[in-house]
Amino acid sequence: MDEKFRLGLIYGSTRPGRLCDTVANWAMAQVRRHPAFEIEVIDPARLRRDADGRLDETDVGPRIALADAFLVVTPEYNHGYPAPLKELLDASYEPWQAKPVAFVSYGGASGGLRAVEQLRQVFVELDAVTLRETLSFTEIWEQFSAAGDLRSPERAVRRMDKLLARLQWWAGSLRDARNRRPLQQAA
Ligand SMILES: Cc1cc2nc3c(=O)[nH]c(=O)nc-3n(C[C@H](O)[C@H](O)[C@H](O)COP(=O)(O)O)c2cc1C
């Protein structure tokens, strides 16, 4: 039987009117063409919060723990990644360990790549493994039609297929490794 993997699709922006919905919807449609993945949406705007507005860590941790791999859909804000994404990453630790993370980024001139490079540093600290393959959209407001369709999809679809194939490889390899011996037992 073909292996199935739970893919945590993480939203980077919580801004009202965010383009993150458009980009994440497109990414989800791409993932759905790959039967190995089942999508679990992890959206900081829709997660449970306590009376002070802080993320409920007892809600976040189990969601991260269920996933075998992550796809982070993030914009760039002032050469960095959005604060709500950092809050999500900081809300748990062990559930991220020895799992692969890929990125779909977007923004203005940089296509969000500076945000991605910063996120790689954060994921190292969480013992997660970030992938080389990254899909990046520059001038994001020009890329999609009002209906949410990518205006020039060929290159993006090709890159996304390679990204997802590699993510599947990492998801399987790291799940096998975790099952053989949890990372905490290494030292
Ligand atoms: C406060 C702010 C800062 C931004 N800084 C950058 C930036 O440094 N580099 C970039 O390429 N785009 C930048 N942008 C453009 C955003 O990436 C773009 O507006 C994107 O749509 C934001 O994501 P969202 O619509 O999902 O919230 C910035 C936008 C805002 C609102």
The ligand as a MOL file (V3000), in Angstrom:
LIG
                    3D

  0  0  0     0  0            999 V3000
M  V30 BEGIN CTAB
M  V30 COUNTS 31 33 0 0 0
M  V30 BEGIN ATOM
M  V30 1 C 4.2570 46.1320 6.5440 0
M  V30 2 C 4.6440 45.4940 5.2430 0
M  V30 3 C 5.9770 45.2680 4.9440 0
M  V30 4 C 6.3520 44.6630 3.7510 0
M  V30 5 N 7.6650 44.4200 3.5090 0
M  V30 6 C 8.0400 43.7560 2.3910 0
M  V30 7 C 9.4010 43.4190 2.1830 0
M  V30 8 O 10.2750 43.7030 2.9640 0
M  V30 9 N 9.7230 42.7400 1.0590 0
M  V30 10 C 8.7710 42.3780 0.1370 0
M  V30 11 O 9.1290 41.7700 -0.8620 0
M  V30 12 N 7.4660 42.6880 0.3060 0
M  V30 13 C 7.0720 43.3500 1.4160 0
M  V30 14 N 5.7610 43.6510 1.6360 0
M  V30 15 C 4.7540 43.1970 0.6490 0
M  V30 16 C 4.0430 41.9710 1.1840 0
M  V30 17 O 4.8580 40.8250 1.1410 0
M  V30 18 C 2.7510 41.7520 0.4020 0
M  V30 19 O 1.9240 42.8740 0.6180 0
M  V30 20 C 2.0070 40.4950 0.8010 0
M  V30 21 O 0.7950 40.4690 0.1050 0
M  V30 22 C 1.7290 40.4160 2.2880 0
M  V30 23 O 1.1160 39.2000 2.5850 0
M  V30 24 P -0.4130 39.1000 3.0070 0
M  V30 25 O -1.2250 39.8620 1.9720 0
M  V30 26 O -0.7540 37.6340 2.9580 0
M  V30 27 O -0.5390 39.6770 4.3760 0
M  V30 28 C 5.3580 44.2740 2.8120 0
M  V30 29 C 4.0060 44.5300 3.1110 0
M  V30 30 C 3.6500 45.1090 4.3180 0
M  V30 31 C 2.1780 45.3360 4.6170 0
M  V30 END ATOM
M  V30 BEGIN BOND
M  V30 1 1 1 2
M  V30 2 1 2 3
M  V30 3 2 2 30
M  V30 4 2 3 4
M  V30 5 1 4 5
M  V30 6 1 4 28
M  V30 7 2 5 6
M  V30 8 1 6 7
M  V30 9 1 6 13
M  V30 10 2 7 8
M  V30 11 1 7 9
M  V30 12 1 9 10
M  V30 13 2 10 11
M  V30 14 1 10 12
M  V30 15 2 12 13
M  V30 16 1 13 14
M  V30 17 1 14 15
M  V30 18 1 14 28
M  V30 19 1 15 16
M  V30 20 1 16 17
M  V30 21 1 16 18
M  V30 22 1 18 19
M  V30 23 1 18 20
M  V30 24 1 20 21
M  V30 25 1 20 22
M  V30 26 1 22 23
M  V30 27 1 23 24
M  V30 28 2 24 25
M  V30 29 1 24 26
M  V30 30 1 24 27
M  V30 31 2 28 29
M  V30 32 1 29 30
M  V30 33 1 30 31
M  V30 END BOND
M  V30 END CTAB
M  END
